[in-house]
Amino acid sequence: MTPIATVRASSWPALFDCPHRWYWQNIVGLKSAWSGAALLGTAVHAGTGIFDTRRLNGEAASIEEAVDVSRAALLEKQGEVEWDDKLDVKSADGLSIALTARYCETIAPTRQYAAVELACESLDIATDHGTVRITGTTDRIRVLPDGGMGIADLKTGGRATEKTPDGGRRAVTKGHHLQLGIYTLMAEAASGERLDAPAEIIGLQTTKDAPVATGEVADVKTPLLGTDEAPGIIEIAAGMLKSGVFPPNCRSVLCSARYCAAHAQGKCIYHD
């Protein structure tokens, strides 16, 4: 069946943060300028991706190469970014080096991956409102010691990790289950494997000390697919996509001219 909409996997959190902002960005096509934080995340993904791809292919993996790839990705787009006092080109470059190297040194050697940057051309999910098509790329499929498989997703940001009661650190997983669930469904479709192991967030924090930590989310598919008692998030999203009703959320932390093109261009009448 012809899908009622095609939704990129990475945009699902935005759809439920402020549906109105998502509408202007993804349906109408209004785009905001890149932020330094977004470009830094893209750069670190590029560097760590080449390192893990080399390992997966049985090739020599070089931290120096990974860092070079990360820095090159950062520098390539630096002129398209609105930098600010919190993150400028120099500090972003330093963080790209530190986070890429730290991931390669401390996380990658402890992981076995079955896939790196696994693309899903399209996954059609039927709902009562129509078919929703999902596209995107999953960061990693990891293989656990018991043979179970699940996805791993890299997240960069100023609050990517948090302290634990025993003084250690863990990745912040709250709020990521929606995207992790979408990535899991896509990875299952693209790989042909069932992914029932917990999903994992690998947090790379963009602060001075650049801590790196991991955290797991046990069940990421049920919220997406629903139960007999409650509809899944995909069903709820399909209702919005079919009706064309995208309610605003004026309490969103992204409700500002900097992060919302509709706000900046005077298209949204709902913000404060």
Number of C-alpha atoms within 10 A of each C-alpha: 8 9 13 14 16 17 20 15 21 18 15 19 16 17 19 19 19 20 21 22 28 24 21 19 18 16 13 10 12 16 13 18 12 17 17 23 20 12 21 29 22 16 28 29 24 22 28 25 20 21 27 25 17 15 17 16 10 9 11 11 17 16 20 15 15 25 26 18 24 28 23 17 20 23 16 11 14 19 11 12 17 15 16 10 5 10 18 15 17 8 16 25 19 14 24 29 22 19 28 29 23 18 23 22 12 12 14 15 11 9 14 17 20 15 20 23 19 18 16 20 13 17 21 18 16 15 16 9 16 19 21 24 19 23 19 21 18 26 19 24 27 24 19 14 9 7 8 13 21 25 29 26 21 20 22 23 16 13 14 24 26 18 12 10 7 6 8 9 17 20 25 20 21 9 9 16 23 22 18 28 22 24 31 24 22 25 28 18 16 17 15 9 12 14 20 16 20 20 26 24 25 23 29 28 22 26 18 11 10 21 20 24 21 21 18 18 16 12 15 22 21 14 16 22 18 15 10 6 6 10 14 17 18 21 22 16 20 21 17 16 21 14 9 10 12 19 16 20 17 16 11 13 10 15 21 15 14 14 17 22 21 24 19 13 11 10 12 15 9 12 14 7
